[in-house]
C-alpha cells in the first residue's frame, strides 16, 4: 500500500472516531450544557492537539495524521461552533466566540507545555 493511501486511511479512521466522539458528547451533554458543549469540545481538543504537536512536531508523522488530522480534526467541530454562535444571536454569540477562541488557544499552549518531552 502506498504512503499516501496509508495516510489517507489513517486520517479517515481517526476522523470517524473523532466525529463519533463529538457526536456522543453533543448528544450526551446537550440537555445539560446546550451549545456550550462545543466550547468544551474545542477546548479539550485544542489542549490535546497542543500535547500532540509538542510530542510529534512533524505534521506528516503517523501519530499526527491519525490523532491530529484524524481524531482531533473530527472531534473539534468549528462548523458546529459557527452555527451555534449565529443561533445565539449577536450578544451571546460574540461572547461564545470570544470564550471559545481564547480558551482553546490557552489550552493549546498549556497542552504544548505539558506535552513537551522532558
ZAKOL-132288 format. One record per residue (C-alpha): x, y, z. Coordinates in steps of 0.02 Angstrom, whole numbers, plus 50000, padded with zeros to 5 digits. Each point is the difference from the previous one (the first is absolute). Last residue first. Example, Ala and Ser with C-alpha at 12.3 -4.5 7.8 and 13.67 -1.06 7.14 Angstrom:
BEGIN
506844994750357 499314982850033 
% end
This chain:
BEGIN
505675081051469 498934997349846 498795014449974 498204994950028 499695011150151 500665015549912 499104996149838 498434995950096 500095016850089 500265008749833 498514991049922 498935003050154 500345018849991 499565000149815 498404990250033 499525011350146 500225016049901 499144993449843 498504992550089 499765014350122 500045012949859 498804990249890 498744996750141 500075018050058 499655005749821 498574987649984 499245006050163 499945017949934 499654997249815 498784985450007 500184982650074 499594991849833 501475008749915 501224993450129 499224982649991 500244999249812 501805005750015 500404987250135 499204986249897 501225004349861 501395001750128 499874981750041 501394993350108 499804981150002 500274996249816 501625009849991 500484992950171 499814982049941 500665001649823 501095015349966 500774998950173 499834981950059 500274990249840 501035012749903 500975006550150 500374982250059 500614994749826 501165014949979 499555012349860 499725014650118 501774997850070 500015007450176 499484983650082 500055001650190 499685018750008 498744999249858 499074986050090 499945009250165 499355015849915 498724989549905 499394993050165 499755017650066 499115005149841 498854984950008 499565003650181 499655018449961 499044995949840 498944986650085 499655011350148 499485014549889 498944987949897 499084994450157 499565018350024 498614997349872 498894992350133 500894996050164 498884987750093 498774994649867 501374999549868 501194989650107 499774982449933 499465004649825 501395012749973 501314989250085 499474984749899 500075010049838 501735006450041 500594982450041 499294993649835 500855014149906 501654995650082 499844981449961 499515003049819 501415012649983 501284987650068 499454986949873 500055012949860 501685007250053 500794982750005 499204995049835 500705015649918 501724996950073 500004982149935 499425006149829 501375013349994 501344987750057 499554987149869 499324982850045 
% end
